[in-house]
């Protein structure tokens, strides 16, 4: 495994915790750390092109 910073993958849905967890898609969107091609709608992680969000594709994008 390469030595470097591992990017955290966002959760597929916001858990609505009061302090917002590190992997919260809303928090990542605000910080600009969400992978390219992804956005958040109605507290759920979605792809901009409308395709289904899968963990395999998400790992590839990050």
Predicted model as a PDB file, atoms N, CA, C, CB and O in Angstrom, pLDDT in the B-factor column:
MODEL        1                                                                  
ATOM      1  N   UNK A   1       0.840  -1.187   0.000  1.00 45.00           N  
ATOM      2  CA  UNK A   1       0.000   0.000   0.000  1.00 45.00           C  
ATOM      3  C   UNK A   1       0.881   1.244   0.000  1.00 45.00           C  
ATOM      4  CB  UNK A   1      -0.953   0.002   1.218  1.00 45.00           C  
ATOM      5  O   UNK A   1       1.883   1.300   0.713  1.00 45.00           O  
ATOM      6  N   UNK A   2       0.517   2.214  -0.778  1.00 52.00           N  
ATOM      7  CA  UNK A   2       1.318   3.426  -0.893  1.00 52.00           C  
ATOM      8  C   UNK A   2       1.222   4.268   0.372  1.00 52.00           C  
ATOM      9  CB  UNK A   2       0.875   4.244  -2.102  1.00 52.00           C  
ATOM     10  O   UNK A   2       0.183   4.328   1.030  1.00 52.00           O  
ATOM     11  N   UNK A   3       2.322   4.904   0.685  1.00 52.00           N  
ATOM     12  CA  UNK A   3       2.315   5.775   1.856  1.00 52.00           C  
ATOM     13  C   UNK A   3       1.736   7.119   1.443  1.00 52.00           C  
ATOM     14  CB  UNK A   3       3.751   5.939   2.457  1.00 52.00           C  
ATOM     15  O   UNK A   3       2.251   7.782   0.543  1.00 52.00           O  
ATOM     16  N   UNK A   4       0.681   7.502   2.099  1.00 52.00           N  
ATOM     17  CA  UNK A   4       0.016   8.763   1.792  1.00 52.00           C  
ATOM     18  C   UNK A   4      -1.256   8.869   2.590  1.00 52.00           C  
ATOM     19  CB  UNK A   4      -0.280   8.884   0.292  1.00 52.00           C  
ATOM     20  O   UNK A   4      -1.628   7.953   3.323  1.00 52.00           O  
ATOM     21  N   UNK A   5      -1.902   9.969   2.443  1.00 59.00           N  
ATOM     22  CA  UNK A   5      -3.131  10.189   3.199  1.00 59.00           C  
ATOM     23  C   UNK A   5      -4.284   9.435   2.537  1.00 59.00           C  
ATOM     24  CB  UNK A   5      -3.453  11.702   3.298  1.00 59.00           C  
ATOM     25  O   UNK A   5      -4.513   9.567   1.335  1.00 59.00           O  
ATOM     26  N   UNK A   6      -4.992   8.661   3.316  1.00 63.00           N  
ATOM     27  CA  UNK A   6      -6.131   7.915   2.809  1.00 63.00           C  
ATOM     28  C   UNK A   6      -7.358   8.814   2.866  1.00 63.00           C  
ATOM     29  CB  UNK A   6      -6.356   6.604   3.621  1.00 63.00           C  
ATOM     30  O   UNK A   6      -7.666   9.392   3.908  1.00 63.00           O  
ATOM     31  N   UNK A   7      -8.060   8.930   1.731  1.00 71.00           N  
ATOM     32  CA  UNK A   7      -9.250   9.773   1.698  1.00 71.00           C  
ATOM     33  C   UNK A   7     -10.420   9.035   2.320  1.00 71.00           C  
ATOM     34  CB  UNK A   7      -9.585  10.196   0.257  1.00 71.00           C  
ATOM     35  O   UNK A   7     -10.624   7.848   2.067  1.00 71.00           O  
ATOM     36  N   UNK A   8     -11.176   9.738   3.125  1.00 78.00           N  
ATOM     37  CA  UNK A   8     -12.348   9.142   3.747  1.00 78.00           C  
ATOM     38  C   UNK A   8     -13.492   9.154   2.754  1.00 78.00           C  
ATOM     39  CB  UNK A   8     -12.736   9.889   5.043  1.00 78.00           C  
ATOM     40  O   UNK A   8     -13.723  10.151   2.070  1.00 78.00           O  
ATOM     41  N   UNK A   9     -14.203   8.048   2.676  1.00 83.00           N  
ATOM     42  CA  UNK A   9     -15.362   7.961   1.803  1.00 83.00           C  
ATOM     43  C   UNK A   9     -16.586   8.471   2.541  1.00 83.00           C  
ATOM     44  CB  UNK A   9     -15.580   6.514   1.314  1.00 83.00           C  
ATOM     45  O   UNK A   9     -16.740   8.209   3.734  1.00 83.00           O  
ATOM     46  N   UNK A  10     -17.459   9.195   1.852  1.00 85.00           N  
ATOM     47  CA  UNK A  10     -18.664   9.675   2.522  1.00 85.00           C  
ATOM     48  C   UNK A  10     -19.669   8.552   2.732  1.00 85.00           C  
ATOM     49  CB  UNK A  10     -19.301  10.800   1.720  1.00 85.00           C  
ATOM     50  O   UNK A  10     -19.681   7.570   1.991  1.00 85.00           O  
ATOM     51  N   UNK A  11     -20.504   8.706   3.740  1.00 85.00           N  
ATOM     52  CA  UNK A  11     -21.603   7.769   3.943  1.00 85.00           C  
ATOM     53  C   UNK A  11     -22.618   8.005   2.832  1.00 85.00           C  
ATOM     54  CB  UNK A  11     -22.258   7.941   5.364  1.00 85.00           C  
ATOM     55  O   UNK A  11     -22.604   9.058   2.194  1.00 85.00           O  
ATOM     56  N   UNK A  12     -23.497   7.036   2.596  1.00 85.00           N  
ATOM     57  CA  UNK A  12     -24.496   7.207   1.544  1.00 85.00           C  
ATOM     58  C   UNK A  12     -25.679   8.042   2.002  1.00 85.00           C  
ATOM     59  CB  UNK A  12     -24.982   5.861   1.066  1.00 85.00           C  
ATOM     60  O   UNK A  12     -26.458   8.527   1.181  1.00 85.00           O  
ATOM     61  N   UNK A  13     -25.818   8.213   3.317  1.00 82.00           N  
ATOM     62  CA  UNK A  13     -26.912   9.021   3.847  1.00 82.00           C  
ATOM     63  C   UNK A  13     -26.461   9.695   5.136  1.00 82.00           C  
ATOM     64  CB  UNK A  13     -28.177   8.155   4.093  1.00 82.00           C  
ATOM     65  O   UNK A  13     -25.712   9.114   5.922  1.00 82.00           O  
ATOM     66  N   UNK A  14     -26.920  10.919   5.347  1.00 82.00           N  
ATOM     67  CA  UNK A  14     -26.592  11.658   6.560  1.00 82.00           C  
ATOM     68  C   UNK A  14     -27.304  11.028   7.749  1.00 82.00           C  
ATOM     69  CB  UNK A  14     -26.977  13.150   6.420  1.00 82.00           C  
ATOM     70  O   UNK A  14     -28.495  10.725   7.671  1.00 82.00           O  
ATOM     71  N   UNK A  15     -26.584  10.830   8.849  1.00 80.00           N  
ATOM     72  CA  UNK A  15     -27.177  10.200  10.031  1.00 80.00           C  
ATOM     73  C   UNK A  15     -27.801  11.217  10.982  1.00 80.00           C  
ATOM     74  CB  UNK A  15     -26.126   9.392  10.770  1.00 80.00           C  
ATOM     75  O   UNK A  15     -28.335  10.837  12.024  1.00 80.00           O  
ATOM     76  N   UNK A  16     -27.743  12.500  10.640  1.00 79.00           N  
ATOM     77  CA  UNK A  16     -28.351  13.594  11.389  1.00 79.00           C  
ATOM     78  C   UNK A  16     -27.854  13.667  12.832  1.00 79.00           C  
ATOM     79  CB  UNK A  16     -29.854  13.448  11.377  1.00 79.00           C  
ATOM     80  O   UNK A  16     -28.624  14.002  13.732  1.00 79.00           O  
ATOM     81  N   UNK A  17     -26.585  13.360  13.061  1.00 74.00           N  
ATOM     82  CA  UNK A  17     -26.044  13.521  14.407  1.00 74.00           C  
ATOM     83  C   UNK A  17     -25.844  15.020  14.648  1.00 74.00           C  
ATOM     84  CB  UNK A  17     -24.691  12.722  14.587  1.00 74.00           C  
ATOM     85  O   UNK A  17     -25.596  15.780  13.712  1.00 74.00           O  
ATOM     86  N   UNK A  18     -25.953  15.424  15.880  1.00 73.00           N  
ATOM     87  CA  UNK A  18     -25.905  16.848  16.215  1.00 73.00           C  
ATOM     88  C   UNK A  18     -24.577  17.492  15.803  1.00 73.00           C  
ATOM     89  CB  UNK A  18     -26.129  17.038  17.714  1.00 73.00           C  
ATOM     90  O   UNK A  18     -24.564  18.603  15.272  1.00 73.00           O  
ATOM     91  N   UNK A  19     -23.466  16.800  16.045  1.00 76.00           N  
ATOM     92  CA  UNK A  19     -22.157  17.403  15.748  1.00 76.00           C  
ATOM     93  C   UNK A  19     -21.623  17.051  14.364  1.00 76.00           C  
ATOM     94  CB  UNK A  19     -21.155  16.972  16.783  1.00 76.00           C  
ATOM     95  O   UNK A  19     -20.539  17.511  14.004  1.00 76.00           O  
ATOM     96  N   UNK A  20     -22.333  16.264  13.585  1.00 72.00           N  
ATOM     97  CA  UNK A  20     -21.949  15.843  12.230  1.00 72.00           C  
ATOM     98  C   UNK A  20     -20.665  15.014  12.241  1.00 72.00           C  
ATOM     99  CB  UNK A  20     -21.768  17.069  11.324  1.00 72.00           C  
ATOM    100  O   UNK A  20     -19.591  15.521  12.565  1.00 72.00           O  
ATOM    101  N   UNK A  21     -20.783  13.768  11.894  1.00 81.00           N  
ATOM    102  CA  UNK A  21     -19.631  12.873  11.886  1.00 81.00           C  
ATOM    103  C   UNK A  21     -18.651  13.257  10.778  1.00 81.00           C  
ATOM    104  CB  UNK A  21     -20.086  11.417  11.711  1.00 81.00           C  
ATOM    105  O   UNK A  21     -18.984  14.057   9.903  1.00 81.00           O  
ATOM    106  N   UNK A  22     -17.463  12.699  10.813  1.00 81.00           N  
ATOM    107  CA  UNK A  22     -16.405  13.024   9.838  1.00 81.00           C  
ATOM    108  C   UNK A  22     -16.774  12.620   8.412  1.00 81.00           C  
ATOM    109  CB  UNK A  22     -15.106  12.340  10.235  1.00 81.00           C  
ATOM    110  O   UNK A  22     -16.337  13.266   7.459  1.00 81.00           O  
ATOM    111  N   UNK A  23     -17.562  11.575   8.253  1.00 84.00           N  
ATOM    112  CA  UNK A  23     -17.897  11.065   6.916  1.00 84.00           C  
ATOM    113  C   UNK A  23     -19.259  11.547   6.418  1.00 84.00           C  
ATOM    114  CB  UNK A  23     -17.876   9.551   6.924  1.00 84.00           C  
ATOM    115  O   UNK A  23     -19.760  11.053   5.408  1.00 84.00           O  
ATOM    116  N   UNK A  24     -19.852  12.498   7.114  1.00 88.00           N  
ATOM    117  CA  UNK A  24     -21.171  13.005   6.745  1.00 88.00           C  
ATOM    118  C   UNK A  24     -21.111  13.639   5.356  1.00 88.00           C  
ATOM    119  CB  UNK A  24     -21.677  14.032   7.792  1.00 88.00           C  
ATOM    120  O   UNK A  24     -20.264  14.499   5.115  1.00 88.00           O  
ATOM    121  N   UNK A  25     -21.993  13.233   4.436  1.00 88.00           N  
ATOM    122  CA  UNK A  25     -21.951  13.815   3.090  1.00 88.00           C  
ATOM    123  C   UNK A  25     -22.224  15.318   3.084  1.00 88.00           C  
ATOM    124  CB  UNK A  25     -22.955  13.118   2.199  1.00 88.00           C  
ATOM    125  O   UNK A  25     -21.669  16.037   2.254  1.00 88.00           O  
ATOM    126  N   UNK A  26     -23.070  15.805   3.996  1.00 88.00           N  
ATOM    127  CA  UNK A  26     -23.343  17.239   4.069  1.00 88.00           C  
ATOM    128  C   UNK A  26     -22.091  18.014   4.477  1.00 88.00           C  
ATOM    129  CB  UNK A  26     -24.482  17.517   5.058  1.00 88.00           C  
ATOM    130  O   UNK A  26     -21.784  19.061   3.908  1.00 88.00           O  
ATOM    131  N   UNK A  27     -21.382  17.490   5.459  1.00 88.00           N  
ATOM    132  CA  UNK A  27     -20.161  18.131   5.937  1.00 88.00           C  
ATOM    133  C   UNK A  27     -19.088  18.112   4.845  1.00 88.00           C  
ATOM    134  CB  UNK A  27     -19.644  17.430   7.213  1.00 88.00           C  
ATOM    135  O   UNK A  27     -18.402  19.109   4.620  1.00 88.00           O  
ATOM    136  N   UNK A  28     -18.953  16.977   4.175  1.00 88.00           N  
ATOM    137  CA  UNK A  28     -17.945  16.859   3.119  1.00 88.00           C  
ATOM    138  C   UNK A  28     -18.257  17.785   1.947  1.00 88.00           C  
ATOM    139  CB  UNK A  28     -17.853  15.411   2.630  1.00 88.00           C  
ATOM    140  O   UNK A  28     -17.347  18.333   1.325  1.00 88.00           O  
ATOM    141  N   UNK A  29     -19.546  17.960   1.644  1.00 88.00           N  
ATOM    142  CA  UNK A  29     -19.954  18.872   0.575  1.00 88.00           C  
ATOM    143  C   UNK A  29     -19.570  20.305   0.931  1.00 88.00           C  
ATOM    144  CB  UNK A  29     -21.475  18.769   0.318  1.00 88.00           C  
ATOM    145  O   UNK A  29     -19.060  21.049   0.093  1.00 88.00           O  
ATOM    146  N   UNK A  30     -19.819  20.682   2.179  1.00 89.00           N  
ATOM    147  CA  UNK A  30     -19.500  22.031   2.646  1.00 89.00           C  
ATOM    148  C   UNK A  30     -18.001  22.280   2.636  1.00 89.00           C  
ATOM    149  CB  UNK A  30     -20.054  22.254   4.049  1.00 89.00           C  
ATOM    150  O   UNK A  30     -17.551  23.365   2.266  1.00 89.00           O  
ATOM    151  N   UNK A  31     -17.215  21.267   3.048  1.00 89.00           N  
ATOM    152  CA  UNK A  31     -15.759  21.407   3.089  1.00 89.00           C  
ATOM    153  C   UNK A  31     -15.115  21.268   1.718  1.00 89.00           C  
ATOM    154  CB  UNK A  31     -15.171  20.383   4.025  1.00 89.00           C  
ATOM    155  O   UNK A  31     -13.958  21.645   1.532  1.00 89.00           O  
ATOM    156  N   UNK A  32     -15.857  20.731   0.761  1.00 89.00           N  
ATOM    157  CA  UNK A  32     -15.318  20.536  -0.586  1.00 89.00           C  
ATOM    158  C   UNK A  32     -14.505  19.267  -0.735  1.00 89.00           C  
ATOM    159  CB  UNK A  32     -14.471  21.703  -0.965  1.00 89.00           C  
ATOM    160  O   UNK A  32     -13.703  19.153  -1.662  1.00 89.00           O  
ATOM    161  N   UNK A  33     -14.700  18.288   0.183  1.00 87.00           N  
ATOM    162  CA  UNK A  33     -13.937  17.041   0.115  1.00 87.00           C  
ATOM    163  C   UNK A  33     -14.741  15.888  -0.489  1.00 87.00           C  
ATOM    164  CB  UNK A  33     -13.462  16.656   1.501  1.00 87.00           C  
ATOM    165  O   UNK A  33     -14.279  14.747  -0.508  1.00 87.00           O  
ATOM    166  N   UNK A  34     -15.927  16.187  -0.976  1.00 88.00           N  
ATOM    167  CA  UNK A  34     -16.748  15.170  -1.627  1.00 88.00           C  
ATOM    168  C   UNK A  34     -16.115  14.818  -2.974  1.00 88.00           C  
ATOM    169  CB  UNK A  34     -18.221  15.667  -1.811  1.00 88.00           C  
ATOM    170  O   UNK A  34     -15.665  15.721  -3.679  1.00 88.00           O  
ATOM    171  N   UNK A  35     -16.064  13.533  -3.360  1.00 86.00           N  
ATOM    172  CA  UNK A  35     -15.456  13.169  -4.649  1.00 86.00           C  
ATOM    173  C   UNK A  35     -16.159  13.853  -5.827  1.00 86.00           C  
ATOM    174  CB  UNK A  35     -15.493  11.647  -4.838  1.00 86.00           C  
ATOM    175  O   UNK A  35     -17.341  14.188  -5.745  1.00 86.00           O  
ATOM    176  N   UNK A  36     -15.425  14.055  -6.915  1.00 88.00           N  
ATOM    177  CA  UNK A  36     -15.992  14.682  -8.107  1.00 88.00           C  
ATOM    178  C   UNK A  36     -17.142  13.848  -8.650  1.00 88.00           C  
ATOM    179  CB  UNK A  36     -14.914  14.870  -9.187  1.00 88.00           C  
ATOM    180  O   UNK A  36     -17.084  12.618  -8.651  1.00 88.00           O  
ATOM    181  N   UNK A  37     -18.179  14.524  -9.109  1.00 89.00           N  
ATOM    182  CA  UNK A  37     -19.325  13.836  -9.697  1.00 89.00           C  
ATOM    183  C   UNK A  37     -20.396  13.448  -8.692  1.00 89.00           C  
ATOM    184  CB  UNK A  37     -18.862  12.616 -10.403  1.00 89.00           C  
ATOM    185  O   UNK A  37     -21.387  12.815  -9.055  1.00 89.00           O  
ATOM    186  N   UNK A  38     -20.206  13.823  -7.427  1.00 89.00           N  
ATOM    187  CA  UNK A  38     -21.178  13.493  -6.386  1.00 89.00           C  
ATOM    188  C   UNK A  38     -21.701  14.765  -5.727  1.00 89.00           C  
ATOM    189  CB  UNK A  38     -20.550  12.562  -5.332  1.00 89.00           C  
ATOM    190  O   UNK A  38     -20.987  15.762  -5.622  1.00 89.00           O  
ATOM    191  N   UNK A  39     -22.955  14.718  -5.284  1.00 91.00           N  
ATOM    192  CA  UNK A  39     -23.561  15.817  -4.556  1.00 91.00           C  
ATOM    193  C   UNK A  39     -24.546  15.247  -3.544  1.00 91.00           C  
ATOM    194  CB  UNK A  39     -24.261  16.810  -5.520  1.00 91.00           C  
ATOM    195  O   UNK A  39     -24.698  14.029  -3.446  1.00 91.00           O  
ATOM    196  N   UNK A  40     -25.215  16.109  -2.795  1.00 91.00           N  
ATOM    197  CA  UNK A  40     -26.146  15.662  -1.759  1.00 91.00           C  
ATOM    198  C   UNK A  40     -27.513  16.269  -2.034  1.00 91.00           C  
ATOM    199  CB  UNK A  40     -25.642  16.054  -0.337  1.00 91.00           C  
ATOM    200  O   UNK A  40     -27.642  17.475  -2.245  1.00 91.00           O  
ATOM    201  N   UNK A  41     -28.537  15.412  -2.028  1.00 90.00           N  
ATOM    202  CA  UNK A  41     -29.919  15.867  -2.172  1.00 90.00           C  
ATOM    203  C   UNK A  41     -30.762  15.151  -1.136  1.00 90.00           C  
ATOM    204  CB  UNK A  41     -30.462  15.609  -3.615  1.00 90.00           C  
ATOM    205  O   UNK A  41     -30.718  13.926  -1.022  1.00 90.00           O  
ATOM    206  N   UNK A  42     -31.526  15.917  -0.386  1.00 91.00           N  
ATOM    207  CA  UNK A  42     -32.396  15.363   0.661  1.00 91.00           C  
ATOM    208  C   UNK A  42     -31.624  14.467   1.622  1.00 91.00           C  
ATOM    209  CB  UNK A  42     -33.545  14.576   0.033  1.00 91.00           C  
ATOM    210  O   UNK A  42     -32.086  13.385   1.985  1.00 91.00           O  
ATOM    211  N   UNK A  43     -30.431  14.933   2.032  1.00 89.00           N  
ATOM    212  CA  UNK A  43     -29.547  14.243   2.985  1.00 89.00           C  
ATOM    213  C   UNK A  43     -29.001  12.918   2.454  1.00 89.00           C  
ATOM    214  CB  UNK A  43     -30.290  13.991   4.277  1.00 89.00           C  
ATOM    215  O   UNK A  43     -28.435  12.148   3.230  1.00 89.00           O  
ATOM    216  N   UNK A  44     -29.149  12.626   1.171  1.00 90.00           N  
ATOM    217  CA  UNK A  44     -28.616  11.397   0.584  1.00 90.00           C  
ATOM    218  C   UNK A  44     -27.556  11.744  -0.454  1.00 90.00           C  
ATOM    219  CB  UNK A  44     -29.749  10.553  -0.056  1.00 90.00           C  
ATOM    220  O   UNK A  44     -27.662  12.740  -1.169  1.00 90.00           O  
ATOM    221  N   UNK A  45     -26.541  10.905  -0.515  1.00 89.00           N  
ATOM    222  CA  UNK A  45     -25.478  11.073  -1.495  1.00 89.00           C  
ATOM    223  C   UNK A  45     -25.989  10.619  -2.858  1.00 89.00           C  
ATOM    224  CB  UNK A  45     -24.205  10.279  -1.084  1.00 89.00           C  
ATOM    225  O   UNK A  45     -26.510   9.512  -2.988  1.00 89.00           O  
ATOM    226  N   UNK A  46     -25.842  11.470  -3.879  1.00 90.00           N  
ATOM    227  CA  UNK A  46     -26.288  11.127  -5.228  1.00 90.00           C  
ATOM    228  C   UNK A  46     -25.202  11.497  -6.228  1.00 90.00           C  
ATOM    229  CB  UNK A  46     -27.620  11.846  -5.575  1.00 90.00           C  
ATOM    230  O   UNK A  46     -24.334  12.326  -5.954  1.00 90.00           O  
ATOM    231  N   UNK A  47     -25.272  10.865  -7.388  1.00 90.00           N  
ATOM    232  CA  UNK A  47     -24.345  11.208  -8.469  1.00 90.00           C  
ATOM    233  C   UNK A  47     -24.951  12.322  -9.301  1.00 90.00           C  
ATOM    234  CB  UNK A  47     -24.027   9.969  -9.356  1.00 90.00           C  
ATOM    235  O   UNK A  47     -26.168  12.386  -9.472  1.00 90.00           O  
ATOM    236  N   UNK A  48     -24.113  13.189  -9.812  1.00 89.00           N  
ATOM    237  CA  UNK A  48     -24.579  14.320 -10.605  1.00 89.00           C  
ATOM    238  C   UNK A  48     -25.227  13.845 -11.904  1.00 89.00           C  
ATOM    239  CB  UNK A  48     -23.418  15.272 -10.910  1.00 89.00           C  
ATOM    240  O   UNK A  48     -26.197  14.443 -12.368  1.00 89.00           O  
ATOM    241  N   UNK A  49     -24.692  12.769 -12.491  1.00 88.00           N  
ATOM    242  CA  UNK A  49     -25.234  12.274 -13.760  1.00 88.00           C  
ATOM    243  C   UNK A  49     -26.497  11.429 -13.597  1.00 88.00           C  
ATOM    244  CB  UNK A  49     -24.186  11.465 -14.473  1.00 88.00           C  
ATOM    245  O   UNK A  49     -27.062  10.976 -14.592  1.00 88.00           O  
ATOM    246  N   UNK A  50     -26.946  11.209 -12.367  1.00 84.00           N  
ATOM    247  CA  UNK A  50     -28.200  10.494 -12.132  1.00 84.00           C  
ATOM    248  C   UNK A  50     -28.076   8.996 -11.991  1.00 84.00           C  
ATOM    249  CB  UNK A  50     -29.125  10.777 -13.221  1.00 84.00           C  
ATOM    250  O   UNK A  50     -29.075   8.321 -11.746  1.00 84.00           O  
ATOM    251  N   UNK A  51     -26.863   8.448 -12.141  1.00 84.00           N  
ATOM    252  CA  UNK A  51     -26.684   7.002 -11.991  1.00 84.00           C  
ATOM    253  C   UNK A  51     -26.741   6.615 -10.523  1.00 84.00           C  
ATOM    254  CB  UNK A  51     -25.349   6.548 -12.613  1.00 84.00           C  
ATOM    255  O   UNK A  51     -26.655   7.472  -9.643  1.00 84.00           O  
ATOM    256  N   UNK A  52     -26.886   5.317 -10.260  1.00 83.00           N  
ATOM    257  CA  UNK A  52     -26.999   4.824  -8.897  1.00 83.00           C  
ATOM    258  C   UNK A  52     -25.651   4.913  -8.172  1.00 83.00           C  
ATOM    259  CB  UNK A  52     -27.513   3.377  -8.897  1.00 83.00           C  
ATOM    260  O   UNK A  52     -24.598   4.663  -8.759  1.00 83.00           O  
ATOM    261  N   UNK A  53     -25.704   5.268  -6.904  1.00 84.00           N  
ATOM    262  CA  UNK A  53     -24.492   5.349  -6.080  1.00 84.00           C  
ATOM    263  C   UNK A  53     -24.171   3.963  -5.541  1.00 84.00           C  
ATOM    264  CB  UNK A  53     -24.669   6.371  -4.909  1.00 84.00           C  
ATOM    265  O   UNK A  53     -24.998   3.351  -4.864  1.00 84.00           O  
ATOM    266  N   UNK A  54     -22.969   3.463  -5.838  1.00 83.00           N  
ATOM    267  CA  UNK A  54     -22.527   2.185  -5.301  1.00 83.00           C  
ATOM    268  C   UNK A  54     -21.188   2.407  -4.589  1.00 83.00           C  
ATOM    269  CB  UNK A  54     -22.400   1.105  -6.433  1.00 83.00           C  
ATOM    270  O   UNK A  54     -20.428   3.311  -4.935  1.00 83.00           O  
ATOM    271  N   UNK A  55     -20.924   1.579  -3.608  1.00 81.00           N  
ATOM    272  CA  UNK A  55     -19.666   1.723  -2.858  1.00 81.00           C  
ATOM    273  C   UNK A  55     -18.459   1.468  -3.757  1.00 81.00           C  
ATOM    274  CB  UNK A  55     -19.639   0.756  -1.657  1.00 81.00           C  
ATOM    275  O   UNK A  55     -17.402   2.068  -3.565  1.00 81.00           O  
ATOM    276  N   UNK A  56     -18.613   0.582  -4.736  1.00 83.00           N  
ATOM    277  CA  UNK A  56     -17.528   0.260  -5.657  1.00 83.00           C  
ATOM    278  C   UNK A  56     -17.152   1.496  -6.499  1.00 83.00           C  
ATOM    279  CB  UNK A  56     -17.936  -0.923  -6.576  1.00 83.00           C  
ATOM    280  O   UNK A  56     -15.974   1.817  -6.650  1.00 83.00           O  
ATOM    281  N   UNK A  57     -18.157   2.170  -7.035  1.00 83.00           N  
ATOM    282  CA  UNK A  57     -17.912   3.381  -7.836  1.00 83.00           C  
ATOM    283  C   UNK A  57     -17.374   4.514  -6.969  1.00 83.00           C  
ATOM    284  CB  UNK A  57     -19.205   3.832  -8.543  1.00 83.00           C  
ATOM    285  O   UNK A  57     -16.530   5.301  -7.397  1.00 83.00           O  
ATOM    286  N   UNK A  58     -17.881   4.576  -5.748  1.00 82.00           N  
ATOM    287  CA  UNK A  58     -17.460   5.619  -4.825  1.00 82.00           C  
ATOM    288  C   UNK A  58     -15.989   5.466  -4.471  1.00 82.00           C  
ATOM    289  CB  UNK A  58     -18.314   5.589  -3.560  1.00 82.00           C  
ATOM    290  O   UNK A  58     -15.253   6.450  -4.399  1.00 82.00           O  
ATOM    291  N   UNK A  59     -15.563   4.214  -4.249  1.00 82.00           N  
ATOM    292  CA  UNK A  59     -14.158   3.931  -3.938  1.00 82.00           C  
ATOM    293  C   UNK A  59     -13.265   4.339  -5.104  1.00 82.00           C  
ATOM    294  CB  UNK A  59     -13.961   2.433  -3.613  1.00 82.00           C  
ATOM    295  O   UNK A  59     -12.177   4.883  -4.913  1.00 82.00           O  
ATOM    296  N   UNK A  60     -13.747   4.065  -6.321  1.00 81.00           N  
ATOM    297  CA  UNK A  60     -12.990   4.389  -7.525  1.00 81.00           C  
ATOM    298  C   UNK A  60     -12.842   5.910  -7.704  1.00 81.00           C  
ATOM    299  CB  UNK A  60     -13.673   3.774  -8.756  1.00 81.00           C  
ATOM    300  O   UNK A  60     -11.797   6.397  -8.133  1.00 81.00           O  
ATOM    301  N   UNK A  61     -13.898   6.639  -7.369  1.00 78.00           N  
ATOM    302  CA  UNK A  61     -13.898   8.099  -7.535  1.00 78.00           C  
ATOM    303  C   UNK A  61     -13.015   8.795  -6.516  1.00 78.00           C  
ATOM    304  CB  UNK A  61     -15.309   8.638  -7.428  1.00 78.00           C  
ATOM    305  O   UNK A  61     -12.476   9.870  -6.782  1.00 78.00           O  
ATOM    306  N   UNK A  62     -12.869   8.183  -5.352  1.00 68.00           N  
ATOM    307  CA  UNK A  62     -12.082   8.817  -4.269  1.00 68.00           C  
ATOM    308  C   UNK A  62     -10.615   8.580  -4.385  1.00 68.00           C  
ATOM    309  CB  UNK A  62     -12.536   8.325  -2.941  1.00 68.00           C  
ATOM    310  O   UNK A  62      -9.845   9.052  -3.548  1.00 68.00           O  
TER     311      UNK A  62                                                      
ENDMDL                                                                          
END                                                                             
